[in-house]
Amino acid sequence: MQQDEELDELSASFERIGGVGLTIHEELLAQEKIIDDLGTEMDSTTNRLDFVQKKVAMVMKKASAKGQIMMILFLLVLFIILFILVFLT
């Protein structure tokens, strides 16, 4: 009789452990999907960034020294304006 009770308790413990294992498995699958989606987005962003860098390099190559200085000044002014709008308002 006592042995049957101990076996019942042991069986209940195994069922709880199995349930925890299944919960962990489901969580890992969900996190794997999130990581895969993040990797896909990173690849896409990397490709777009490479494209933009090539375009900027091409524009900088075509522009003269005066044009490059004007471009840098324009971007600097734009940065300052955006900084003021974002952090000081």
N, CA, C and O atoms as a Tinker XYZ file with bonds, in Angstrom:
   356  protein
     1  N      0.831000   -1.195000    0.000000    73     2
     2  CA     0.000000    0.000000    0.000000    64     1     3
     3  C      0.874000    1.257000    0.000000    63     2     4     5
     4  O      0.658000    2.170000   -0.797000    81     3
     5  N      1.855000    1.296000    0.894000    73     3     6
     6  CA     2.743000    2.451000    0.983000    64     5     7
     7  C      3.537000    2.605000   -0.314000    63     6     8     9
     8  O      3.782000    3.715000   -0.787000    81     7
     9  N      3.935000    1.452000   -0.879000    73     7    10
    10  CA     4.689000    1.485000   -2.123000    64     9    11
    11  C      3.829000    2.055000   -3.248000    63    10    12    13
    12  O      4.341000    2.799000   -4.085000    81    11
    13  N      2.539000    1.729000   -3.291000    73    11    14
    14  CA     1.638000    2.272000   -4.302000    64    13    15
    15  C      1.509000    3.786000   -4.167000    63    14    16    17
    16  O      1.487000    4.498000   -5.171000    81    15
    17  N      1.423000    4.281000   -2.936000    73    15    18
    18  CA     1.319000    5.721000   -2.711000    64    17    19
    19  C      2.589000    6.440000   -3.170000    63    18    20    21
    20  O      2.528000    7.506000   -3.781000    81    19
    21  N      3.733000    5.838000   -2.865000    73    19    22
    22  CA     4.996000    6.440000   -3.290000    64    21    23
    23  C      5.122000    6.443000   -4.808000    63    22    24    25
    24  O      5.639000    7.396000   -5.391000    81    23
    25  N      4.651000    5.378000   -5.442000    73    23    26
    26  CA     4.674000    5.322000   -6.906000    64    25    27
    27  C      3.720000    6.355000   -7.507000    63    26    28    29
    28  O      4.022000    6.951000   -8.541000    81    27
    29  N      2.575000    6.567000   -6.865000    73    27    30
    30  CA     1.642000    7.591000   -7.330000    64    29    31
    31  C      2.259000    8.986000   -7.212000    63    30    32    33
    32  O      2.107000    9.814000   -8.110000    81    31
    33  N      2.958000    9.244000   -6.098000    73    31    34
    34  CA     3.623000   10.529000   -5.918000    64    33    35
    35  C      4.736000   10.715000   -6.954000    63    34    36    37
    36  O      4.911000   11.798000   -7.514000    81    35
    37  N      5.469000    9.652000   -7.191000    73    35    38
    38  CA     6.546000    9.693000   -8.181000    64    37    39
    39  C      5.978000    9.946000   -9.579000    63    38    40    41
    40  O      6.547000   10.709000  -10.360000    81    39
    41  N      4.862000    9.305000   -9.882000    73    39    42
    42  CA     4.207000    9.507000  -11.177000    64    41    43
    43  C      3.737000   10.948000  -11.332000    63    42    44    45
    44  O      3.888000   11.539000  -12.401000    81    43
    45  N      3.169000   11.515000  -10.269000    73    43    46
    46  CA     2.724000   12.903000  -10.309000    64    45    47
    47  C      3.909000   13.843000  -10.505000    63    46    48    49
    48  O      3.803000   14.834000  -11.228000    81    47
    49  N      5.023000   13.540000   -9.872000    73    47    50
    50  CA     6.229000   14.362000  -10.038000    64    49    51
    51  C      6.721000   14.309000  -11.483000    63    50    52    53
    52  O      7.102000   15.335000  -12.048000    81    51
    53  N      6.715000   13.130000  -12.076000    73    51    54
    54  CA     7.141000   12.990000  -13.465000    64    53    55
    55  C      6.214000   13.760000  -14.407000    63    54    56    57
    56  O      6.671000   14.360000  -15.380000    81    55
    57  N      4.919000   13.741000  -14.117000    73    55    58
    58  CA     3.966000   14.483000  -14.949000    64    57    59
    59  C      4.225000   15.987000  -14.862000    63    58    60    61
    60  O      4.174000   16.683000  -15.875000    81    59
    61  N      4.505000   16.496000  -13.647000    73    59    62
    62  CA     4.822000   17.922000  -13.485000    64    61    63
    63  C      6.099000   18.283000  -14.238000    63    62    64    65
    64  O      6.170000   19.308000  -14.915000    81    63
    65  N      7.109000   17.417000  -14.106000    73    63    66
    66  CA     8.380000   17.670000  -14.789000    64    65    67
    67  C      8.164000   17.645000  -16.307000    63    66    68    69
    68  O      8.736000   18.458000  -17.033000    81    67
    69  N      7.347000   16.719000  -16.773000    73    67    70
    70  CA     7.039000   16.662000  -18.211000    64    69    71
    71  C      6.328000   17.916000  -18.681000    63    70    72    73
    72  O      6.616000   18.426000  -19.763000    81    71
    73  N      5.393000   18.422000  -17.869000    73    71    74
    74  CA     4.688000   19.656000  -18.223000    64    73    75
    75  C      5.624000   20.843000  -18.274000    63    74    76    77
    76  O      5.521000   21.683000  -19.167000    81    75
    77  N      6.540000   20.917000  -17.316000    73    75    78
    78  CA     7.529000   22.006000  -17.320000    64    77    79
    79  C      8.416000   21.894000  -18.556000    63    78    80    81
    80  O      8.737000   22.895000  -19.195000    81    79
    81  N      8.803000   20.674000  -18.882000    73    79    82
    82  CA     9.629000   20.456000  -20.081000    64    81    83
    83  C      8.921000   20.914000  -21.345000    63    82    84    85
    84  O      9.537000   21.540000  -22.207000    81    83
    85  N      7.630000   20.607000  -21.464000    73    83    86
    86  CA     6.869000   21.042000  -22.640000    64    85    87
    87  C      6.747000   22.565000  -22.688000    63    86    88    89
    88  O      6.835000   23.160000  -23.762000    81    87
    89  N      6.546000   23.189000  -21.540000    73    87    90
    90  CA     6.463000   24.647000  -21.490000    64    89    91
    91  C      7.781000   25.279000  -21.923000    63    90    92    93
    92  O      7.790000   26.247000  -22.684000    81    91
    93  N      8.886000   24.735000  -21.442000    73    91    94
    94  CA    10.203000   25.241000  -21.834000    64    93    95
    95  C     10.415000   25.060000  -23.329000    63    94    96    97
    96  O     10.943000   25.952000  -23.992000    81    95
    97  N     10.011000   23.919000  -23.864000    73    95    98
    98  CA    10.147000   23.656000  -25.300000    64    97    99
    99  C      9.357000   24.679000  -26.120000    63    98   100   101
   100  O      9.867000   25.211000  -27.107000    81    99
   101  N      8.128000   24.951000  -25.717000    73    99   102
   102  CA     7.311000   25.929000  -26.440000    64   101   103
   103  C      7.930000   27.319000  -26.382000    63   102   104   105
   104  O      7.921000   28.047000  -27.375000    81   103
   105  N      8.466000   27.688000  -25.228000    73   103   106
   106  CA     9.116000   28.991000  -25.078000    64   105   107
   107  C     10.353000   29.088000  -25.967000    63   106   108   109
   108  O     10.599000   30.123000  -26.588000    81   107
   109  N     11.122000   28.018000  -26.026000    73   107   110
   110  CA    12.311000   28.017000  -26.879000    64   109   111
   111  C     11.938000   28.131000  -28.350000    63   110   112   113
   112  O     12.623000   28.813000  -29.113000    81   111
   113  N     10.868000   27.477000  -28.750000    73   111   114
   114  CA    10.417000   27.596000  -30.144000    64   113   115
   115  C      9.994000   29.029000  -30.468000    63   114   116   117
   116  O     10.304000   29.545000  -31.542000    81   115
   117  N      9.288000   29.667000  -29.535000    73   115   118
   118  CA     8.866000   31.051000  -29.748000    64   117   119
   119  C     10.073000   31.977000  -29.833000    63   118   120   121
   120  O     10.112000   32.868000  -30.682000    81   119
   121  N     11.048000   31.775000  -28.970000    73   119   122
   122  CA    12.241000   32.620000  -29.004000    64   121   123
   123  C     13.067000   32.364000  -30.258000    63   122   124   125
   124  O     13.676000   33.290000  -30.794000    81   123
   125  N     13.097000   31.133000  -30.730000    73   123   126
   126  CA    13.808000   30.823000  -31.970000    64   125   127
   127  C     13.192000   31.572000  -33.142000    63   126   128   129
   128  O     13.908000   32.088000  -34.001000    81   127
   129  N     11.859000   31.632000  -33.176000    73   127   130
   130  CA    11.180000   32.359000  -34.245000    64   129   131
   131  C     11.511000   33.843000  -34.171000    63   130   132   133
   132  O     11.757000   34.479000  -35.196000    81   131
   133  N     11.518000   34.395000  -32.965000    73   131   134
   134  CA    11.845000   35.816000  -32.794000    64   133   135
   135  C     13.267000   36.092000  -33.271000    63   134   136   137
   136  O     13.512000   37.090000  -33.949000    81   135
   137  N     14.202000   35.217000  -32.923000    73   135   138
   138  CA    15.598000   35.406000  -33.331000    64   137   139
   139  C     15.740000   35.271000  -34.840000    63   138   140   141
   140  O     16.496000   36.022000  -35.455000    81   139
   141  N     15.027000   34.328000  -35.448000    73   139   142
   142  CA    15.070000   34.185000  -36.903000    64   141   143
   143  C     14.529000   35.433000  -37.590000    63   142   144   145
   144  O     15.105000   35.902000  -38.572000    81   143
   145  N     13.419000   35.975000  -37.075000    73   143   146
   146  CA    12.852000   37.200000  -37.649000    64   145   147
   147  C     13.826000   38.363000  -37.517000    63   146   148   149
   148  O     13.977000   39.163000  -38.440000    81   147
   149  N     14.480000   38.453000  -36.373000    73   147   150
   150  CA    15.460000   39.509000  -36.149000    64   149   151
   151  C     16.635000   39.370000  -37.121000    63   150   152   153
   152  O     17.117000   40.364000  -37.664000    81   151
   153  N     17.086000   38.148000  -37.334000    73   151   154
   154  CA    18.174000   37.902000  -38.288000    64   153   155
   155  C     17.793000   38.313000  -39.700000    63   154   156   157
   156  O     18.600000   38.896000  -40.423000    81   155
   157  N     16.559000   38.007000  -40.090000    73   155   158
   158  CA    16.076000   38.396000  -41.418000    64   157   159
   159  C     16.033000   39.908000  -41.552000    63   158   160   161
   160  O     16.444000   40.455000  -42.575000    81   159
   161  N     15.537000   40.586000  -40.526000    73   159   162
   162  CA    15.488000   42.050000  -40.556000    64   161   163
   163  C     16.899000   42.644000  -40.599000    63   162   164   165
   164  O     17.139000   43.635000  -41.289000    81   163
   165  N     17.821000   42.038000  -39.866000    73   163   166
   166  CA    19.208000   42.522000  -39.875000    64   165   167
   167  C     19.825000   42.373000  -41.260000    63   166   168   169
   168  O     20.524000   43.272000  -41.727000    81   167
   169  N     19.571000   41.248000  -41.916000    73   167   170
   170  CA    20.093000   41.046000  -43.272000    64   169   171
   171  C     19.538000   42.088000  -44.226000    63   170   172   173
   172  O     20.272000   42.658000  -45.034000    81   171
   173  N     18.242000   42.333000  -44.128000    73   171   174
   174  CA    17.602000   43.323000  -44.987000    64   173   175
   175  C     18.172000   44.714000  -44.739000    63   174   176   177
   176  O     18.456000   45.454000  -45.681000    81   175
   177  N     18.336000   45.064000  -43.471000    73   175   178
   178  CA    18.873000   46.374000  -43.124000    64   177   179
   179  C     20.322000   46.504000  -43.592000    63   178   180   181
   180  O     20.727000   47.562000  -44.074000    81   179
   181  N     21.094000   45.444000  -43.452000    73   179   182
   182  CA    22.485000   45.466000  -43.900000    64   181   183
   183  C     22.558000   45.689000  -45.406000    63   182   184   185
   184  O     23.395000   46.456000  -45.884000    81   183
   185  N     21.690000   45.026000  -46.147000    73   183   186
   186  CA    21.677000   45.204000  -47.602000    64   185   187
   187  C     21.316000   46.637000  -47.977000    63   186   188   189
   188  O     21.933000   47.221000  -48.868000    81   187
   189  N     20.320000   47.204000  -47.299000    73   187   190
   190  CA    19.935000   48.585000  -47.596000    64   189   191
   191  C     21.047000   49.555000  -47.224000    63   190   192   193
   192  O     21.300000   50.518000  -47.949000    81   191
   193  N     21.711000   49.308000  -46.104000    73   191   194
   194  CA    22.808000   50.175000  -45.678000    64   193   195
   195  C     23.964000   50.110000  -46.669000    63   194   196   197
   196  O     24.556000   51.138000  -46.999000    81   195
   197  N     24.288000   48.920000  -47.144000    73   195   198
   198  CA    25.341000   48.783000  -48.155000    64   197   199
   199  C     24.990000   49.567000  -49.409000    63   198   200   201
   200  O     25.848000   50.236000  -49.984000    81   199
   201  N     23.726000   49.489000  -49.838000    73   199   202
   202  CA    23.276000   50.219000  -51.020000    64   201   203
   203  C     23.444000   51.723000  -50.820000    63   202   204   205
   204  O     23.944000   52.419000  -51.704000    81   203
   205  N     23.025000   52.222000  -49.654000    73   203   206
   206  CA    23.124000   53.648000  -49.364000    64   205   207
   207  C     24.584000   54.079000  -49.300000    63   206   208   209
   208  O     24.937000   55.145000  -49.805000    81   207
   209  N     25.429000   53.269000  -48.692000    73   207   210
   210  CA    26.846000   53.618000  -48.607000    64   209   211
   211  C     27.475000   53.695000  -49.994000    63   210   212   213
   212  O     28.298000   54.574000  -50.252000    81   211
   213  N     27.098000   52.790000  -50.884000    73   211   214
   214  CA    27.623000   52.835000  -52.245000    64   213   215
   215  C     27.154000   54.089000  -52.967000    63   214   216   217
   216  O     27.918000   54.715000  -53.701000    81   215
   217  N     25.887000   54.454000  -52.753000    73   215   218
   218  CA    25.362000   55.663000  -53.388000    64   217   219
   219  C     26.067000   56.910000  -52.861000    63   218   220   221
   220  O     26.417000   57.802000  -53.634000    81   219
   221  N     26.275000   56.973000  -51.546000    73   219   222
   222  CA    26.958000   58.124000  -50.954000    64   221   223
   223  C     28.391000   58.195000  -51.464000    63   222   224   225
   224  O     28.881000   59.277000  -51.788000    81   223
   225  N     29.061000   57.061000  -51.539000    73   223   226
   226  CA    30.426000   57.041000  -52.053000    64   225   227
   227  C     30.467000   57.526000  -53.493000    63   226   228   229
   228  O     31.382000   58.252000  -53.882000    81   227
   229  N     29.469000   57.121000  -54.291000    73   227   230
   230  CA    29.421000   57.551000  -55.682000    64   229   231
   231  C     29.188000   59.059000  -55.774000    63   230   232   233
   232  O     29.814000   59.735000  -56.590000    81   231
   233  N     28.289000   59.587000  -54.940000    73   231   234
   234  CA    28.022000   61.027000  -54.946000    64   233   235
   235  C     29.256000   61.791000  -54.492000    63   234   236   237
   236  O     29.608000   62.810000  -55.087000    81   235
   237  N     29.914000   61.311000  -53.449000    73   235   238
   238  CA    31.113000   61.982000  -52.955000    64   237   239
   239  C     32.238000   61.946000  -53.986000    63   238   240   241
   240  O     33.020000   62.889000  -54.098000    81   239
   241  N     32.310000   60.859000  -54.729000    73   239   242
   242  CA    33.348000   60.738000  -55.748000    64   241   243
   243  C     33.094000   61.722000  -56.891000    63   242   244   245
   244  O     34.031000   62.310000  -57.432000    81   243
   245  N     31.831000   61.895000  -57.250000    73   243   246
   246  CA    31.486000   62.789000  -58.347000    64   245   247
   247  C     31.577000   64.263000  -57.941000    63   246   248   249
   248  O     31.862000   65.125000  -58.772000    81   247
   249  N     31.337000   64.538000  -56.684000    73   247   250
   250  CA    31.331000   65.931000  -56.221000    64   249   251
   251  C     32.769000   66.435000  -56.097000    63   250   252   253
   252  O     33.695000   65.685000  -55.787000    81   251
   253  N     32.913000   67.694000  -56.343000    73   251   254
   254  CA    34.233000   68.304000  -56.174000    64   253   255
   255  C     34.489000   68.536000  -54.689000    63   254   256   257
   256  O     33.631000   68.253000  -53.853000    81   255
   257  N     35.678000   69.052000  -54.363000    73   255   258
   258  CA    36.011000   69.330000  -52.963000    64   257   259
   259  C     35.059000   70.363000  -52.383000    63   258   260   261
   260  O     34.634000   70.244000  -51.234000    81   259
   261  N     34.722000   71.376000  -53.175000    73   259   262
   262  CA    33.790000   72.402000  -52.711000    64   261   263
   263  C     32.407000   71.790000  -52.476000    63   262   264   265
   264  O     31.737000   72.115000  -51.495000    81   263
   265  N     31.994000   70.925000  -53.357000    73   263   266
   266  CA    30.707000   70.257000  -53.207000    64   265   267
   267  C     30.670000   69.370000  -51.971000    63   266   268   269
   268  O     29.651000   69.292000  -51.285000    81   267
   269  N     31.784000   68.704000  -51.692000    73   267   270
   270  CA    31.856000   67.853000  -50.501000    64   269   271
   271  C     31.758000   68.686000  -49.229000    63   270   272   273
   272  O     31.076000   68.301000  -48.279000    81   271
   273  N     32.432000   69.815000  -49.214000    73   271   274
   274  CA    32.373000   70.692000  -48.045000    64   273   275
   275  C     30.951000   71.211000  -47.851000    63   274   276   277
   276  O     30.461000   71.263000  -46.723000    81   275
   277  N     30.289000   71.593000  -48.934000    73   275   278
   278  CA    28.906000   72.072000  -48.844000    64   277   279
   279  C     27.989000   70.960000  -48.327000    63   278   280   281
   280  O     27.099000   71.210000  -47.515000    81   279
   281  N     28.211000   69.737000  -48.801000    73   279   282
   282  CA    27.403000   68.592000  -48.357000    64   281   283
   283  C     27.611000   68.362000  -46.861000    63   282   284   285
   284  O     26.645000   68.139000  -46.131000    81   283
   285  N     28.851000   68.412000  -46.402000    73   283   286
   286  CA    29.146000   68.206000  -44.983000    64   285   287
   287  C     28.505000   69.299000  -44.141000    63   286   288   289
   288  O     27.920000   69.012000  -43.096000    81   287
   289  N     28.608000   70.549000  -44.582000    73   287   290
   290  CA    27.998000   71.660000  -43.850000    64   289   291
   291  C     26.482000   71.514000  -43.793000    63   290   292   293
   292  O     25.874000   71.749000  -42.748000    81   291
   293  N     25.871000   71.130000  -44.906000    73   291   294
   294  CA    24.422000   70.934000  -44.943000    64   293   295
   295  C     24.002000   69.845000  -43.961000    63   294   296   297
   296  O     23.042000   70.013000  -43.208000    81   295
   297  N     24.726000   68.729000  -43.974000    73   295   298
   298  CA    24.384000   67.633000  -43.069000    64   297   299
   299  C     24.612000   68.027000  -41.613000    63   298   300   301
   300  O     23.858000   67.607000  -40.734000    81   299
   301  N     25.636000   68.821000  -41.351000    73   299   302
   302  CA    25.894000   69.285000  -39.998000    64   301   303
   303  C     24.768000   70.193000  -39.507000    63   302   304   305
   304  O     24.309000   70.059000  -38.372000    81   303
   305  N     24.321000   71.119000  -40.364000    73   303   306
   306  CA    23.209000   72.001000  -40.005000    64   305   307
   307  C     21.939000   71.187000  -39.782000    63   306   308   309
   308  O     21.193000   71.440000  -38.837000    81   307
   309  N     21.696000   70.218000  -40.644000    73   307   310
   310  CA    20.528000   69.355000  -40.501000    64   309   311
   311  C     20.589000   68.583000  -39.178000    63   310   312   313
   312  O     19.576000   68.461000  -38.489000    81   311
   313  N     21.742000   68.073000  -38.825000    73   311   314
   314  CA    21.919000   67.360000  -37.564000    64   313   315
   315  C     21.620000   68.270000  -36.377000    63   314   316   317
   316  O     20.931000   67.869000  -35.439000    81   315
   317  N     22.134000   69.482000  -36.419000    73   315   318
   318  CA    21.908000   70.420000  -35.321000    64   317   319
   319  C     20.428000   70.734000  -35.177000    63   318   320   321
   320  O     19.909000   70.777000  -34.062000    81   319
   321  N     19.747000   70.952000  -36.287000    73   319   322
   322  CA    18.314000   71.245000  -36.248000    64   321   323
   323  C     17.548000   70.058000  -35.662000    63   322   324   325
   324  O     16.687000   70.238000  -34.800000    81   323
   325  N     17.857000   68.858000  -36.124000    73   323   326
   326  CA    17.172000   67.668000  -35.606000    64   325   327
   327  C     17.482000   67.450000  -34.130000    63   326   328   329
   328  O     16.606000   67.038000  -33.369000    81   327
   329  N     18.707000   67.719000  -33.723000    73   327   330
   330  CA    19.087000   67.590000  -32.319000    64   329   331
   331  C     18.261000   68.538000  -31.455000    63   330   332   333
   332  O     17.750000   68.160000  -30.400000    81   331
   333  N     18.144000   69.767000  -31.923000    73   331   334
   334  CA    17.373000   70.765000  -31.185000    64   333   335
   335  C     15.902000   70.349000  -31.102000    63   334   336   337
   336  O     15.283000   70.450000  -30.043000    81   335
   337  N     15.359000   69.892000  -32.196000    73   335   338
   338  CA    13.946000   69.490000  -32.212000    64   337   339
   339  C     13.676000   68.297000  -31.301000    63   338   340   341
   340  O     12.641000   68.243000  -30.638000    81   339
   341  N     14.588000   67.360000  -31.269000    73   339   342
   342  CA    14.353000   66.134000  -30.512000    64   341   343
   343  C     14.634000   66.309000  -29.027000    63   342   344   345
   344  O     13.836000   65.879000  -28.194000    81   343
   345  N     15.750000   66.930000  -28.685000    73   343   346
   346  CA    16.170000   66.965000  -27.290000    64   345   347
   347  C     15.809000   68.223000  -26.541000    63   346   348   349
   348  O     15.827000   68.228000  -25.311000    81   347
   349  N     15.488000   69.271000  -27.231000    73   347   350
   350  CA    15.208000   70.527000  -26.529000    64   349   351
   351  C     13.740000   70.924000  -26.582000    63   350   352   353
   352  O     13.385000   72.014000  -26.133000    81   351
   353  N     12.889000   70.079000  -27.112000    73   351   354
   354  CA    11.452000   70.404000  -27.125000    64   353   355
   355  C     10.696000   69.464000  -26.245000    63   354   356
   356  O      9.477000   69.577000  -26.124000    81   355
